[in-house]
Amino acid sequence: MQTPKSLPWHARRVGIPVERAEALWRKAVRTATAETGWVGTSEYWGSAMDNFLRLLDEEKTTLCTPQVTPLVRSQNRMWLLPLIAMEDVFSAVSANWQRVAAHVREAA
C-alpha cells in the first residue's frame, strides 16, 4: 500500500519515527475500509487521512518529550532583567537631569 508523500513530514511534526507513522497509516487505512466499505473513493481517502491525523494526535499525547521552549524563554527574560532595570534607572536619571537643567535655565 502506498503511503502519503506527506507522511515523513507528519512524523517529524509529531516527533515519531517514520516506521511508526507507517504503522499508524496502515491502521488508518484499515479503519477507513471498515467505515466506508469501498476502497479508492475520495470518501475513503478522506476518512483514511482523518483517521491518520487522529492517530497521530493520540500518539503525540503519549510521548514524553520535554518542552524546552518555555524554559529557554524564561531564562532569556531572566537574563534581560538587569538590562531592563539599568535602562529604567538611566531613564529616571535622564528625566531628573532634564528637570534640574530646566530649573537652572529658569533661575538664570
C-alpha positions, 0 to 999 in steps of 0.5 A: 500500500502506498503511503502519503508523500506527506507522511515523513513530514507528519512524523517529524511534526509529531516527533515519531519515527517514520516506521511508526507513522507507517504503522499508524497509516496502515491502521488508518487505512484499515479503519477507513475500509471498515467505515466506508466499505469501498476502497479508492473513493475520495470518501475513503481517502478522506476518512483514511487521512482523518483517521491518520491525523487522529492517530497521530494526535493520540500518539503525540499525547503519549510521548514524553518529550520535554518542552524546552521552549518555555524554559529557554524563554524564561531564562532569556527574560531572566537574563534581560532583567538587569538590562531592563532595570539599568535602562529604567534607572538611566531613564529616571536619571535622564528625566531628573537631569532634564528637570534640574537643567530646566530649573537652572535655565529658569533661575538664570 
